[in-house]
Amino acid sequence: MPNRSALEGIRIVECGGLVSAAYACKLFADLGAEVIKVEPPWGDLARQRGPFPGQRPDPNTSGLFIYLNCNKRGVVADLSQPSGQELLGALVRDADLLVHNVPPSRMQRLGLDYERLSRANPRLIEVSITPFGMQGPLRNYEASDLVLWAAGGLAYLNGAGPGSDDLPPLKPFGLQAEFQGALNAAVAALGALFARRKLGVGQHVVVSVQQCVASILELTFEYYPYMGLIASRLGQKPIQPLDFFECRDGWIFVCCVEEHQWQQLVELMGHPDWAELEIFRDRLSRARNWDALKLLMQEWMATQSVQELYHAGQLRRIPLAPVSTMGDLLHSPHLSARGYFAVIEQPGAGSTTLPGAPYRLSRTPWRLRRPAPRLGEHTAEVLDGLARGNAWSNGVTLEKTRYGTA
């Protein structure tokens, strides 16, 4: 029999679109929190993103939406209208958290003003995931994921590496900046929940996605004050081999920057004559002459199988790492053994495989309790709960109330 959930009893209202607010709330919902997702009548923009079963677009079967919104109930409310804001106010009166990614320029207009909401519920914690925060000259700017990667500095570091000077900065695939914002928002929200136990009142938590991206730049901030160096993807690595190679059936990453590792790799490659050349005598020389060395290594790598090379490297303590494709991950024996992927029956989409949680709690495990809501699926149910004085019950709807569905 499943244990109790870690966040059972925590009540969350979610507003906004696409990834950041939805993923932050997914992390809570998977651990047992009750989440009511508020969507506009036209639906969350994530419903328009694929993949779709049979490649037939349907707002209720979007792969992105399903992944982000299992374990939640969904209601429809137009927050630009008084009736929608009245519904939002009624929901947050009994909520622990309000999580949204509405830009600051629109927050007050949509009824997300913390000062007003906290007067009705002093224990409320509002988490605002914003592009640039709510202070500073950029506070009212709106931004896409592309803009946020650029503003946070990572696009400048990302790309094809040395020799690609004519190429522009590059963002990672998808909406990864939003996921970074969501992770930071979830951690900050948990901190605010702990603080409330001591203070007795909630607070306003503001997340800047630009700063979330900037905070994962590793050593690049330190390069400038310590070395006067502006880090760039175009810079030559000072030691080698430290690069990707294409094998006959995929890609592998090679990291042989210590001399004993290099000698083991030379042995694995069959002691080619070029490995004894003076221009490759140490890791600094190998870096200075990397253009030539990489071509010679690549010729041998192209004859190898990724997995065979990986395991041969392990036996010799050579740091090699297969570069996983999405198909590799889906069929990974290791991830399968850990039960990483989960299956849920999603109305309209059928049996759907989703990534599960990347963690395990021995006493209070995560669970998929319900599929992602169809647009407005629980509106009447929640409205009925409000009429009965408990918007957070999962009761059966008998009638609609004065809040309407707009």
Helices and strands as residue ranges (DSSP letters): E 11-15, H 20-30, E 34-39, G 45-48, G 53-55, H 63-69, E 72-76, H 82-92, E 97-100, H 104-107, G 108-110, H 114-120, E 125-130, H 145-152, H 154-157, H 176-199, E 204-208, H 209-214, H 220-227, E 242-247, E 250-255, H 259-268, G 273-276, G 278-280, H 283-288, H 290-301, H 306-315, E 320-322, H 326-330, H 333-337, E 341-346, E 350-355, H 379-387
